Amino acid sequence: MQHYGTPTRLLDWTEVSPIALFFAVRNPKSGIKPVVWVMNPGWLNKLSMRFDIRIQVQLSCFTIHGYIEDGFKEMVKQENNSMIAKLIIESGSAPGKIKYDLGTMGIRESTLFPDPVGLSRELKEEYEV
């Protein structure tokens, strides 16, 4: 539902790092550094004690988040051998340049959202309409 603008506690993850980077720099906010979270999903499954064979078979990557706003930070504090990291994209890295480079690799709005809405967003951004 998040792809359609509905707020949700369900977070989908990608196994493709350039796609994660695209979403981090997609809509940069002034004064806020983009970040990418990297995690070993096996570690999270073990930590959460929840497992469903369907999730494994379907190669799904989802987490659902509760009321703790900084839940990942709390998990890292509680677990000595945490397998999660927050990668901060420094402002010197120029999110616009990163997004441009990802576009040359074929990672852009129209390929990640292969419908008229994705194409429209890409054209608007490209031609600054």
URRA-V700350 format. One record per helix or strand of 3 or more residues. SS is the DSSP state (@ for helix, = for strand). FROM is the first residue (numbers start at 1). TO is the last residue. If there is no record, write none. Layout:
SS,FROM,TO + SS,FROM,TO
This chain:
@,2,4 + =,10,12 + @,17,25 + =,35,39 + @,41,48 + @,53,57 + =,62,64 + @,71,78 + =,84,88 + @,91,93 + @,95,104 + @,109,112 + @,116,127
